[in-house]
Amino acid sequence: MNLDIIIAPVVTEKSSYLSEDGKTYVFKVDAKANKTEIKQAIEKAFDVKVENVNTLNTKPKQKRVGKYSGYRKTYKKAIVTLADGYTIEM
């Protein structure tokens, strides 16, 4: 099991709203990781019991800086729901 699967927590307005209940957290994860690997990595890294994992691949957004245009990088996002009685301290 590889703990390099978890890259970083996603801190946005929507992810903050989801984490208010103390059960749902959002992480940026390795693009090649599947739900089972993500679940095992979260459980080992934070010593919690994961109930559900939902994943999605973000689309590249076009951005401009002056006359130059390009795209933001894409990444895989995992929305993790914990079992009752568990929380993650961030």
Z-matrix of the N, CA and C atoms (Angstrom, degrees):
N
C 1 1.448
C 2 1.530 1 108.42
N 3 1.312 2 115.28 1 134.52
C 4 1.455 3 121.14 2 -173.75
C 5 1.531 4 109.98 3 -111.41
N 6 1.326 5 116.76 4 122.74
C 7 1.464 6 120.32 5 179.51
C 8 1.523 7 111.91 6 -81.90
N 9 1.354 8 117.55 7 -3.75
C 10 1.461 9 120.46 8 176.99
C 11 1.523 10 111.50 9 -74.92
N 12 1.306 11 117.37 10 -1.19
C 13 1.464 12 121.42 11 178.62
C 14 1.520 13 110.48 12 -65.60
N 15 1.324 14 117.48 13 -40.57
C 16 1.467 15 122.03 14 -179.59
C 17 1.526 16 108.16 15 -81.83
N 18 1.328 17 116.94 16 117.47
C 19 1.464 18 120.45 17 -178.67
C 20 1.523 19 110.98 18 -92.43
N 21 1.340 20 117.27 19 -51.86
C 22 1.466 21 120.56 20 -177.52
C 23 1.517 22 109.55 21 -166.81
N 24 1.340 23 117.17 22 156.40
C 25 1.466 24 118.66 23 171.11
C 26 1.523 25 109.73 24 -74.17
N 27 1.319 26 116.66 25 149.06
C 28 1.454 27 121.61 26 176.76
C 29 1.523 28 107.01 27 -95.07
N 30 1.331 29 116.73 28 118.32
C 31 1.456 30 121.64 29 -178.37
C 32 1.521 31 108.16 30 -111.47
N 33 1.317 32 115.22 31 97.17
C 34 1.461 33 122.35 32 176.52
C 35 1.524 34 107.63 33 -133.95
N 36 1.297 35 115.92 34 174.10
C 37 1.465 36 120.05 35 178.91
C 38 1.530 37 110.30 36 -62.48
N 39 1.322 38 116.56 37 -41.88
C 40 1.454 39 120.44 38 -178.61
C 41 1.536 40 111.25 39 -68.23
N 42 1.335 41 117.57 40 -41.89
C 43 1.463 42 119.47 41 -179.94
C 44 1.532 43 111.27 42 -68.66
N 45 1.328 44 117.31 43 -32.36
C 46 1.460 45 120.70 44 175.99
C 47 1.525 46 110.67 45 -66.67
N 48 1.334 47 116.26 46 -39.15
C 49 1.456 48 120.75 47 177.14
C 50 1.528 49 110.67 48 -63.96
N 51 1.343 50 117.26 49 -40.26
C 52 1.465 51 120.90 50 179.48
C 53 1.523 52 111.91 51 -66.53
N 54 1.335 53 117.16 52 -34.83
C 55 1.463 54 119.94 53 -175.78
C 56 1.526 55 113.30 54 -83.36
N 57 1.322 56 118.20 55 -2.03
C 58 1.466 57 120.56 56 178.42
C 59 1.523 58 112.25 57 -62.20
N 60 1.341 59 117.77 58 -32.33
C 61 1.461 60 120.21 59 179.80
C 62 1.530 61 112.07 60 -75.89
N 63 1.338 62 117.82 61 -10.98
C 64 1.454 63 121.90 62 177.81
C 65 1.511 64 114.11 63 80.80
N 66 1.332 65 117.98 64 5.10
C 67 1.460 66 121.57 65 -178.30
C 68 1.520 67 113.60 66 -114.48
N 69 1.328 68 118.48 67 -24.25
C 70 1.454 69 121.90 68 -172.34
C 71 1.523 70 110.58 69 -114.70
N 72 1.332 71 116.42 70 128.74
C 73 1.458 72 122.23 71 -179.81
C 74 1.522 73 109.17 72 -133.54
N 75 1.339 74 116.23 73 152.62
C 76 1.462 75 121.50 74 -177.72
C 77 1.527 76 108.64 75 -120.03
N 78 1.340 77 116.10 76 131.49
C 79 1.453 78 122.10 77 -179.19
C 80 1.518 79 110.70 78 -129.65
N 81 1.328 80 115.63 79 147.41
C 82 1.454 81 121.83 80 168.54
C 83 1.525 82 105.63 81 -86.49
N 84 1.340 83 116.75 82 126.86
C 85 1.458 84 120.67 83 -174.93
C 86 1.526 85 110.39 84 -127.02
N 87 1.330 86 115.21 85 168.90
C 88 1.456 87 121.85 86 178.37
C 89 1.526 88 109.45 87 -61.55
N 90 1.330 89 116.98 88 137.36
C 91 1.462 90 121.95 89 -175.73
C 92 1.523 91 112.83 90 -65.41
N 93 1.316 92 117.66 91 -23.26
C 94 1.464 93 120.92 92 -177.59
C 95 1.527 94 112.56 93 -92.58
N 96 1.321 95 118.22 94 -4.73
C 97 1.468 96 121.92 95 -176.73
C 98 1.523 97 110.76 96 -77.34
N 99 1.335 98 115.54 97 142.28
C 100 1.458 99 119.14 98 175.06
C 101 1.535 100 109.33 99 -100.88
N 102 1.319 101 116.41 100 177.04
C 103 1.461 102 120.86 101 -173.98
C 104 1.526 103 112.49 102 -63.38
N 105 1.315 104 117.37 103 -37.77
C 106 1.463 105 120.87 104 -179.86
C 107 1.523 106 110.77 105 -65.35
N 108 1.325 107 117.46 106 -43.90
C 109 1.467 108 121.23 107 178.90
C 110 1.523 109 110.99 108 -64.67
N 111 1.334 110 116.80 109 -39.46
C 112 1.468 111 121.15 110 178.70
C 113 1.527 112 109.86 111 -63.93
N 114 1.325 113 116.72 112 -44.90
C 115 1.467 114 121.54 113 179.70
C 116 1.526 115 110.92 114 -59.43
N 117 1.334 116 117.33 115 -46.47
C 118 1.459 117 121.36 116 -179.23
C 119 1.526 118 111.14 117 -64.91
N 120 1.344 119 117.58 118 -39.59
C 121 1.464 120 121.02 119 -179.21
C 122 1.525 121 111.37 120 -67.19
N 123 1.336 122 117.71 121 -41.70
C 124 1.474 123 121.53 122 178.88
C 125 1.522 124 109.92 123 -65.19
N 126 1.338 125 117.45 124 -44.37
C 127 1.459 126 120.79 125 -179.30
C 128 1.522 127 111.62 126 -62.65
N 129 1.325 128 117.32 127 -39.10
C 130 1.463 129 119.91 128 -178.95
C 131 1.528 130 111.55 129 -75.86
N 132 1.330 131 117.87 130 -39.91
C 133 1.463 132 121.40 131 -175.92
C 134 1.530 133 112.00 132 -70.12
N 135 1.331 134 117.69 133 -39.33
C 136 1.461 135 120.69 134 -173.40
C 137 1.525 136 113.54 135 -111.36
N 138 1.321 137 118.61 136 -0.31
C 139 1.458 138 123.67 137 179.68
C 140 1.529 139 111.37 138 54.89
N 141 1.340 140 115.40 139 55.26
C 142 1.456 141 122.63 140 179.78
C 143 1.534 142 109.08 141 -130.89
N 144 1.320 143 116.89 142 172.12
C 145 1.457 144 123.24 143 175.27
C 146 1.523 145 107.92 144 -108.95
N 147 1.337 146 116.78 145 118.96
C 148 1.462 147 122.15 146 -178.19
C 149 1.519 148 108.88 147 -91.13
N 150 1.330 149 115.41 148 129.93
C 151 1.458 150 121.61 149 -179.81
C 152 1.523 151 111.58 150 -92.19
N 153 1.356 152 117.06 151 -40.04
C 154 1.461 153 120.82 152 -173.76
C 155 1.528 154 109.77 153 -151.80
N 156 1.349 155 116.25 154 146.34
C 157 1.461 156 121.88 155 175.82
C 158 1.521 157 108.20 156 -131.84
N 159 1.322 158 116.70 157 123.69
C 160 1.463 159 122.50 158 172.89
C 161 1.522 160 107.27 159 -113.71
N 162 1.339 161 117.28 160 138.10
C 163 1.463 162 120.48 161 -178.93
C 164 1.518 163 110.17 162 -124.77
N 165 1.340 164 114.61 163 155.41
C 166 1.458 165 120.64 164 173.82
C 167 1.515 166 108.76 165 -154.19
N 168 1.326 167 115.20 166 149.33
C 169 1.451 168 121.52 167 176.48
C 170 1.523 169 108.03 168 -100.62
N 171 1.329 170 116.66 169 125.49
C 172 1.456 171 120.06 170 -179.77
C 173 1.517 172 109.52 171 -76.50
N 174 1.313 173 116.31 172 151.47
C 175 1.457 174 121.75 173 178.92
C 176 1.523 175 109.15 174 -91.72
N 177 1.332 176 117.31 175 150.46
C 178 1.474 177 118.66 176 176.88
C 179 1.522 178 110.38 177 -71.24
N 180 1.330 179 116.34 178 135.84
C 181 1.463 180 120.93 179 177.99
C 182 1.515 181 108.74 180 -105.33
N 183 1.319 182 116.59 181 136.65
C 184 1.466 183 120.30 182 179.48
C 185 1.523 184 109.62 183 -77.80
N 186 1.327 185 115.93 184 132.38
C 187 1.463 186 122.48 185 179.75
C 188 1.517 187 109.07 186 -131.32
N 189 1.341 188 115.49 187 151.82
C 190 1.461 189 121.14 188 178.14
C 191 1.508 190 109.78 189 -125.01
N 192 1.336 191 115.07 190 142.48
C 193 1.455 192 122.73 191 170.97
C 194 1.517 193 105.51 192 -128.95
N 195 1.325 194 115.45 193 101.41
C 196 1.463 195 119.34 194 -175.34
C 197 1.512 196 110.10 195 66.37
N 198 1.331 197 116.24 196 -128.05
C 199 1.464 198 119.54 197 -179.87
C 200 1.524 199 112.77 198 -87.72
N 201 1.341 200 117.17 199 -5.39
C 202 1.460 201 121.15 200 -177.55
C 203 1.520 202 110.42 201 -93.38
N 204 1.309 203 115.92 202 135.32
C 205 1.457 204 119.50 203 177.34
C 206 1.518 205 109.26 204 -123.79
N 207 1.313 206 115.04 205 152.24
C 208 1.455 207 120.99 206 -179.86
C 209 1.509 208 109.45 207 -164.23
N 210 1.303 209 115.50 208 -166.80
C 211 1.461 210 120.90 209 -177.85
C 212 1.519 211 110.46 210 -125.96
N 213 1.332 212 115.96 211 146.88
C 214 1.456 213 121.13 212 171.26
C 215 1.522 214 108.40 213 -71.04
N 216 1.323 215 115.69 214 156.43
C 217 1.453 216 119.62 215 177.60
C 218 1.522 217 109.96 216 -72.66
N 219 1.328 218 115.25 217 149.23
C 220 1.463 219 119.97 218 174.39
C 221 1.523 220 108.44 219 -91.27
N 222 1.320 221 115.75 220 159.07
C 223 1.462 222 121.00 221 176.65
C 224 1.517 223 109.20 222 -155.30
N 225 1.311 224 115.52 223 166.66
C 226 1.456 225 121.28 224 177.56
C 227 1.518 226 108.41 225 -99.88
N 228 1.321 227 115.53 226 135.84
C 229 1.458 228 122.13 227 -178.65
C 230 1.525 229 108.49 228 -115.52
N 231 1.329 230 116.75 229 136.70
C 232 1.461 231 121.89 230 178.15
C 233 1.515 232 109.01 231 -118.59
N 234 1.330 233 115.99 232 126.15
C 235 1.459 234 122.23 233 175.76
C 236 1.532 235 105.91 234 -102.31
N 237 1.335 236 115.30 235 111.76
C 238 1.465 237 122.12 236 -171.39
C 239 1.525 238 109.31 237 -107.05
N 240 1.329 239 116.48 238 127.69
C 241 1.458 240 122.33 239 175.16
C 242 1.519 241 108.72 240 -107.73
N 243 1.319 242 115.99 241 127.25
C 244 1.461 243 121.18 242 -178.36
C 245 1.519 244 111.22 243 -92.52
N 246 1.319 245 115.76 244 157.25
C 247 1.459 246 121.50 245 176.15
C 248 1.532 247 109.32 246 -70.63
N 249 1.327 248 116.47 247 162.29
C 250 1.472 249 121.10 248 179.84
C 251 1.523 250 110.50 249 -59.55
N 252 1.339 251 115.49 250 138.74
C 253 1.463 252 120.54 251 176.73
C 254 1.524 253 114.31 252 92.41
N 255 1.324 254 118.45 253 -2.73
C 256 1.466 255 121.50 254 179.97
C 257 1.518 256 110.36 255 -115.57
N 258 1.341 257 116.20 256 142.40
C 259 1.455 258 121.89 257 174.30
C 260 1.523 259 108.35 258 -141.02
N 261 1.320 260 116.03 259 160.43
C 262 1.459 261 122.33 260 176.63
C 263 1.520 262 107.50 261 -114.71
N 264 1.323 263 116.44 262 126.72
C 265 1.464 264 121.31 263 176.87
C 266 1.519 265 108.65 264 -89.15
N 267 1.338 266 116.30 265 118.87
C 268 1.461 267 120.00 266 -178.75
C 269 1.501 268 110.50 267 -111.99
